[in-house]
Amino acid sequence: MEDERLDKRIVRRKCGLRNLNRFDIFVTRKKPLIVYYRRALDLLLLSENANTIYKNRIGYRRNKNKLDISNEIPKVVIHGMGACINTAIWLVQDLKTNFGDNIKETIETKTIEVIDDYITEDFEWDMTSKKRGVSAISITIERCLN
């Protein structure tokens, strides 16, 4: 009896990103949590007063490029998909520990369709695609200015 098992290789396509802005943070498994935490701190502490507080607390100023945000409320939108949902929630917990009641969060859950390509390496190359849903979370954090 011949082995009729076909060798298949799965290629996962990257999700198409929508219009990005400077306040979006996409959490992945490639970087440690502290990288996203520092990025979120940079975005939430953009005013000159906050930069001074940040410099005194950590010892240096990470916001080298000043942004004109005179009319904007400092906010961060954290996105996580699949296995990175936990990391996104941990990031929000760390920010909540740092800022306390000075931030408010809005949570949105959704399902995103992704496409997997199955490539069969037999006598001929054959490729089939399959759609599947992946859980995703978007957490908007706004700093309350007092």
Phi and psi restraints in degrees (value plus and minus 20) as a CYANA .aco file:
   2 GLU   PHI     -99.7   -59.7
   2 GLU   PSI     128.3   168.3
   3 ASP   PHI     -99.8   -59.8
   3 ASP   PSI      90.8   130.8
   4 GLU   PHI    -114.6   -74.6
   4 GLU   PSI      -7.1    32.9
   5 ARG   PHI     -90.1   -50.1
   5 ARG   PSI     110.4   150.4
   6 LEU   PHI    -116.0   -76.0
   6 LEU   PSI     117.3   157.3
   7 ASP   PHI     -99.0   -59.0
   7 ASP   PSI     100.3   140.3
   8 LYS   PHI    -138.0   -98.0
   8 LYS   PSI     122.6   162.6
   9 ARG   PHI    -138.7   -98.7
   9 ARG   PSI     114.5   154.5
  10 ILE   PHI    -121.7   -81.7
  10 ILE   PSI     106.5   146.5
  11 VAL   PHI    -135.9   -95.9
  11 VAL   PSI      97.9   137.9
  12 ARG   PHI    -113.3   -73.3
  12 ARG   PSI     103.3   143.3
  13 ARG   PHI     -95.9   -55.9
  13 ARG   PSI     130.7   170.7
  14 LYS   PHI     -96.3   -56.3
  14 LYS   PSI     128.4   168.4
  15 CYS   PHI     -91.4   -51.4
  15 CYS   PSI     121.2   161.2
  16 GLY   PHI     -94.0   -54.0
  16 GLY   PSI     103.5   143.5
  17 LEU   PHI    -105.7   -65.7
  17 LEU   PSI     121.1   161.1
  18 ARG   PHI     -98.5   -58.5
  18 ARG   PSI    -189.9  -149.9
  19 ASN   PHI     -82.0   -42.0
  19 ASN   PSI     102.8   142.8
  20 LEU   PHI    -115.0   -75.0
  20 LEU   PSI     127.6   167.6
  21 ASN   PHI    -146.7  -106.7
  21 ASN   PSI     157.2   197.2
  22 ARG   PHI     -93.4   -53.4
  22 ARG   PSI     -30.0    10.0
  23 PHE   PHI    -115.2   -75.2
  23 PHE   PSI     -19.3    20.7
  24 ASP   PHI    -106.7   -66.7
  24 ASP   PSI     115.7   155.7
  25 ILE   PHI    -146.3  -106.3
  25 ILE   PSI      99.6   139.6
  26 PHE   PHI    -121.6   -81.6
  26 PHE   PSI      93.7   133.7
  27 VAL   PHI    -102.5   -62.5
  27 VAL   PSI     109.2   149.2
  28 THR   PHI    -147.0  -107.0
  28 THR   PSI     158.5   198.5
  29 ARG   PHI    -111.9   -71.9
  29 ARG   PSI     -18.2    21.8
  30 LYS   PHI    -102.3   -62.3
  30 LYS   PSI     -43.9    -3.9
  31 LYS   PHI    -141.0  -101.0
  31 LYS   PSI     131.3   171.3
  32 PRO   PHI     -92.2   -52.2
  32 PRO   PSI     143.3   183.3
  33 LEU   PHI     -81.4   -41.4
  33 LEU   PSI     -54.0   -14.0
  34 ILE   PHI     -82.6   -42.6
  34 ILE   PSI     -50.4   -10.4
  35 VAL   PHI     -84.2   -44.2
  35 VAL   PSI     -65.2   -25.2
  36 TYR   PHI     -89.6   -49.6
  36 TYR   PSI     -54.6   -14.6
  37 TYR   PHI     -83.7   -43.7
  37 TYR   PSI     -65.6   -25.6
  38 ARG   PHI     -85.1   -45.1
  38 ARG   PSI     -58.4   -18.4
  39 ARG   PHI     -83.7   -43.7
  39 ARG   PSI     -63.0   -23.0
  40 ALA   PHI     -85.2   -45.2
  40 ALA   PSI     -59.8   -19.8
  41 LEU   PHI     -81.0   -41.0
  41 LEU   PSI     -63.6   -23.6
  42 ASP   PHI     -78.4   -38.4
  42 ASP   PSI     -61.7   -21.7
  43 LEU   PHI     -95.1   -55.1
  43 LEU   PSI     -52.7   -12.7
  44 LEU   PHI    -100.8   -60.8
  44 LEU   PSI     -42.1    -2.1
  45 LEU   PHI    -131.7   -91.7
  45 LEU   PSI      40.6    80.6
  46 LEU   PHI    -113.2   -73.2
  46 LEU   PSI     -38.6     1.4
  47 SER   PHI     -94.1   -54.1
  47 SER   PSI     140.7   180.7
  48 GLU   PHI     -83.8   -43.8
  48 GLU   PSI     -58.7   -18.7
  49 ASN   PHI     -83.0   -43.0
  49 ASN   PSI     -63.9   -23.9
  50 ALA   PHI     -86.7   -46.7
  50 ALA   PSI     -55.0   -15.0
  51 ASN   PHI     -82.0   -42.0
  51 ASN   PSI     -58.3   -18.3
  52 THR   PHI     -85.4   -45.4
  52 THR   PSI     -63.7   -23.7
  53 ILE   PHI     -82.4   -42.4
  53 ILE   PSI     -62.4   -22.4
  54 TYR   PHI     -84.3   -44.3
  54 TYR   PSI     -59.3   -19.3
  55 LYS   PHI     -85.5   -45.5
  55 LYS   PSI     -61.0   -21.0
  56 ASN   PHI     -89.0   -49.0
  56 ASN   PSI     -54.7   -14.7
  57 ARG   PHI     -96.0   -56.0
  57 ARG   PSI     -65.8   -25.8
  58 ILE   PHI    -120.0   -80.0
  58 ILE   PSI     -45.2    -5.2
  59 GLY   PHI      88.0   128.0
  59 GLY   PSI     -29.1    10.9
  60 TYR   PHI    -173.9  -133.9
  60 TYR   PSI     146.6   186.6
  61 ARG   PHI    -127.2   -87.2
  61 ARG   PSI     100.0   140.0
  62 ARG   PHI    -108.1   -68.1
  62 ARG   PSI     -43.1    -3.1
  63 ASN   PHI    -104.3   -64.3
  63 ASN   PSI      64.1   104.1
  64 LYS   PHI     -99.5   -59.5
  64 LYS   PSI     -52.4   -12.4
  65 ASN   PHI    -117.5   -77.5
  65 ASN   PSI      94.2   134.2
  66 LYS   PHI     -98.5   -58.5
  66 LYS   PSI     115.2   155.2
  67 LEU   PHI    -127.5   -87.5
  67 LEU   PSI     127.2   167.2
  68 ASP   PHI    -103.5   -63.5
  68 ASP   PSI      77.2   117.2
  69 ILE   PHI    -143.7  -103.7
  69 ILE   PSI      14.1    54.1
  70 SER   PHI     -79.7   -39.7
  70 SER   PSI     -52.3   -12.3
  71 ASN   PHI    -125.8   -85.8
  71 ASN   PSI     -17.4    22.6
  72 GLU   PHI    -121.6   -81.6
  72 GLU   PSI     124.8   164.8
  73 ILE   PHI    -105.1   -65.1
  73 ILE   PSI     110.4   150.4
  74 PRO   PHI     -81.0   -41.0
  74 PRO   PSI     105.5   145.5
  75 LYS   PHI    -167.2  -127.2
  75 LYS   PSI     141.6   181.6
  76 VAL   PHI    -158.3  -118.3
  76 VAL   PSI     118.6   158.6
  77 VAL   PHI    -135.1   -95.1
  77 VAL   PSI      95.7   135.7
  78 ILE   PHI    -122.9   -82.9
  78 ILE   PSI     105.9   145.9
  79 HIS   PHI    -134.9   -94.9
  79 HIS   PSI     116.9   156.9
  80 GLY   PHI    -162.5  -122.5
  80 GLY   PSI     122.3   162.3
  81 MET   PHI    -147.0  -107.0
  81 MET   PSI     122.1   162.1
  82 GLY   PHI      40.0    80.0
  82 GLY   PSI    -141.2  -101.2
  83 ALA   PHI     -89.6   -49.6
  83 ALA   PSI     -33.8     6.2
  84 CYS   PHI    -109.6   -69.6
  84 CYS   PSI     -18.9    21.1
  85 ILE   PHI     -83.2   -43.2
  85 ILE   PSI     -61.5   -21.5
  86 ASN   PHI     -80.4   -40.4
  86 ASN   PSI     -63.2   -23.2
  87 THR   PHI     -83.5   -43.5
  87 THR   PSI     -59.1   -19.1
  88 ALA   PHI     -83.9   -43.9
  88 ALA   PSI     -60.2   -20.2
  89 ILE   PHI     -88.6   -48.6
  89 ILE   PSI     -59.7   -19.7
  90 TRP   PHI     -82.4   -42.4
  90 TRP   PSI     -57.8   -17.8
  91 LEU   PHI     -82.9   -42.9
  91 LEU   PSI     -62.7   -22.7
  92 VAL   PHI     -85.3   -45.3
  92 VAL   PSI     -59.3   -19.3
  93 GLN   PHI     -83.2   -43.2
  93 GLN   PSI     -60.3   -20.3
  94 ASP   PHI     -85.2   -45.2
  94 ASP   PSI     -61.1   -21.1
  95 LEU   PHI     -85.9   -45.9
  95 LEU   PSI     -58.1   -18.1
  96 LYS   PHI     -85.5   -45.5
  96 LYS   PSI     -56.4   -16.4
  97 THR   PHI     -84.6   -44.6
  97 THR   PSI     -59.2   -19.2
  98 ASN   PHI     -94.1   -54.1
  98 ASN   PSI     -66.1   -26.1
  99 PHE   PHI    -113.2   -73.2
  99 PHE   PSI     -40.7    -0.7
 100 GLY   PHI      48.9    88.9
 100 GLY   PSI    -149.7  -109.7
 101 ASP   PHI    -107.4   -67.4
 101 ASP   PSI     -11.1    28.9
 102 ASN   PHI    -104.0   -64.0
 102 ASN   PSI     -19.5    20.5
 103 ILE   PHI    -147.2  -107.2
 103 ILE   PSI     132.6   172.6
 104 LYS   PHI    -147.9  -107.9
 104 LYS   PSI     125.0   165.0
 105 GLU   PHI    -141.6  -101.6
 105 GLU   PSI     127.3   167.3
 106 THR   PHI    -145.0  -105.0
 106 THR   PSI     106.4   146.4
 107 ILE   PHI    -132.4   -92.4
 107 ILE   PSI     114.6   154.6
 108 GLU   PHI    -151.9  -111.9
 108 GLU   PSI     107.2   147.2
 109 THR   PHI    -129.5   -89.5
 109 THR   PSI     130.5   170.5
 110 LYS   PHI    -178.8  -138.8
 110 LYS   PSI     152.9   192.9
 111 THR   PHI    -138.4   -98.4
 111 THR   PSI     109.6   149.6
 112 ILE   PHI    -131.5   -91.5
 112 ILE   PSI     114.2   154.2
 113 GLU   PHI    -104.6   -64.6
 113 GLU   PSI     109.4   149.4
 114 VAL   PHI    -141.4  -101.4
 114 VAL   PSI     140.2   180.2
 115 ILE   PHI    -137.2   -97.2
 115 ILE   PSI     107.9   147.9
 116 ASP   PHI    -127.1   -87.1
 116 ASP   PSI     114.1   154.1
 117 ASP   PHI    -121.9   -81.9
 117 ASP   PSI     106.7   146.7
 118 TYR   PHI    -124.3   -84.3
 118 TYR   PSI      96.6   136.6
 119 ILE   PHI    -126.5   -86.5
 119 ILE   PSI     101.1   141.1
 120 THR   PHI    -114.5   -74.5
 120 THR   PSI     104.4   144.4
 121 GLU   PHI    -125.3   -85.3
 121 GLU   PSI      55.1    95.1
 122 ASP   PHI    -131.7   -91.7
 122 ASP   PSI    -162.5  -122.5
 123 PHE   PHI     -85.2   -45.2
 123 PHE   PSI     -52.6   -12.6
 124 GLU   PHI    -142.6  -102.6
 124 GLU   PSI     134.6   174.6
 125 TRP   PHI    -104.3   -64.3
 125 TRP   PSI     103.6   143.6
 126 ASP   PHI    -149.2  -109.2
 126 ASP   PSI     114.1   154.1
 127 MET   PHI    -146.4  -106.4
 127 MET   PSI     110.3   150.3
 128 THR   PHI    -144.0  -104.0
 128 THR   PSI     131.4   171.4
 129 SER   PHI    -138.2   -98.2
 129 SER   PSI     128.1   168.1
 130 LYS   PHI    -160.3  -120.3
 130 LYS   PSI     113.7   153.7
 131 LYS   PHI    -112.1   -72.1
 131 LYS   PSI     125.0   165.0
 132 ARG   PHI    -167.5  -127.5
 132 ARG   PSI     138.9   178.9
 133 GLY   PHI    -117.6   -77.6
 133 GLY   PSI     120.7   160.7
 134 VAL   PHI    -145.0  -105.0
 134 VAL   PSI     114.1   154.1
 135 SER   PHI     -88.7   -48.7
 135 SER   PSI     124.0   164.0
 136 ALA   PHI    -162.7  -122.7
 136 ALA   PSI     136.9   176.9
 137 ILE   PHI    -156.9  -116.9
 137 ILE   PSI     121.1   161.1
 138 SER   PHI    -147.7  -107.7
 138 SER   PSI     102.6   142.6
 139 ILE   PHI    -138.2   -98.2
 139 ILE   PSI      99.2   139.2
 140 THR   PHI    -118.3   -78.3
 140 THR   PSI     104.6   144.6
 141 ILE   PHI    -136.2   -96.2
 141 ILE   PSI     104.3   144.3
 142 GLU   PHI    -138.2   -98.2
 142 GLU   PSI     116.0   156.0
 143 ARG   PHI    -106.3   -66.3
 143 ARG   PSI     111.1   151.1
 144 CYS   PHI    -102.2   -62.2
 144 CYS   PSI     100.1   140.1
 145 LEU   PHI    -110.6   -70.6
 145 LEU   PSI     102.3   142.3
